[in-house]
Every structure is written in C-alpha cells, then in structure tokens.
Amino acid sequence: MTSSNIPLYSQIARELRENIRNGDWVEGQRIPTEMELCDIYHVSRITIRKAIEEITQENLLVREKAKGTFVNHYSPEKTNHLTFIKSFTQEMKEQGKIASTINANVTKMIADHNIATQLKISVGDDVLCLKRTRGSDGEFLAYFVTYIPYQFPFSLDSKDYYGSFYDYLATFNIFPTKQSEYVEAIIANTHLQHVLKLKKSEPILKRVRFTTDSQLNFNEYTECFYIGSKYKYYLDFRED
C-alpha cells in the first residue's frame, strides 16, 4: 500500500481482491477476522470494515452470522456475470513473463455515435483514447486501443500510461469489477502489420472488452489485437 491518493480502506480492499483473483483465497474459504486483518495491515477496525464492505458489495465476499466472512461461491445469478478482470500485466505474470509497454499514445477526442454507445455517454462528450503496443522480453505481442470517458485530472501525457492501466485507474479510486468481452479471429490489415512489426498479413486474435465500475457509473471499451502465433488466451472455468 503505497499510493497516498487512494483511501487506505480502498488500498486494502484492492489487496483483498488480489487474494481472491490469485487463488490465495479460494471459494468457500473463511477469511481472517477483522481483528486479524487489523494486525496484518496495522490499521483500525473501522478501516478494515470499510474494506470488507467494499468487497462484499461486489459479491466477492459473503458474511455469515456468527460464522465469519467467506469467499463467495461464483454464481452468475448472484454476481451479475461478475468476472475477474485481468490486465495484460497480470496475464503475462501468470505465464512467467514480464509485461512491457513498447509505445503509448494518449489523446482527448470527441465521442462519435459508436464510442458514445459503447461507453453509455452522449455523442460529443470528451473521451480519452489510449493506444498502446505491448509485449514481453522485447517482443511485440499486442496492440490495445482503449476508450474511457475523459474527466479531469486524467493525464494527457503518454508517459503516464506505460504501466498497468488498471493500476492507473486505481489512483483515482476507480475499480472496474464487471467485465464482458468477445473474441474473434481476423487477418491483420496494413495498420496492424505496421504497429505490431509484422512482415506480412497473418491471423490476429481480436478481443473486445467492456468493463464497468458500477458504483461510479464508469465504463471502459477496449479493442485488443494479439499476434496469433505468439499469444494464447486462457479461460478459467468455475463450478457452482
């Protein structure tokens, strides 16, 4: 917990989410008591309660009277199709690789009809458009084009977007927890060949992702293009 721009309870809530996302806490497991968490994080019980409440509202945790707080069993009916949102950084980490941003470019633009529809905003609203080429070990792997509603003080300096995008959003206390996406195979056009340094047209995995922080009514729309010969897309299936 290092960012002074994020409330302490939200920093702790974020670490609790990671415990679930990384499998350190499994479904049905009883988490440490409030007092145990106070000792772990060296904070007050009120701070721990606010952190747990934030996670409970996302249906990641469930309280059972006189028993404790448990990692919730995954259920689409209970979670409104809640999924664990993995950043490219996290995906690479799970594969034993270190993610890097090779190039980043950020601009402010006006929402056209398509972008406005995807972000659930009005045509003409300000939008932040972030384009990044990403890879690992100096190798080009993917090209991301991300759109979010622009609000001050989002940076328009590309140097601020070379790390994890979700870590950046967290500095504004924005935590997308709902995700939907679809994946399709396409052939790389001239533009994709250029940005991904391809010598010829080849299959590309296109992954379109929508994420939401429902508490803030915040939406993200991203088009991801992965080099088909260098990237594998893994799905984790959960049983009720």
Secondary structure as UniProt FT lines:
FT   TURN            4..5
FT   HELIX           8..21
FT   TURN            22..23
FT   TURN            27..28
FT   HELIX           34..41
FT   HELIX           45..57
FT   TURN            58..59
FT   STRAND          61..64
FT   TURN            65..67
FT   STRAND          68..71
FT   HELIX           76..79
FT   HELIX           88..94
FT   TURN            95..96
FT   STRAND          99..110
FT   HELIX           113..119
FT   TURN            123..124
FT   STRAND          126..136
FT   TURN            137..138
FT   STRAND          139..149
FT   TURN            152..153
FT   HELIX           158..161
FT   HELIX           165..170
FT   TURN            171..173
FT   STRAND          178..187
FT   HELIX           190..195
FT   TURN            196..197
FT   STRAND          203..213
FT   TURN            214..217
FT   STRAND          218..227
FT   TURN            228..230
//
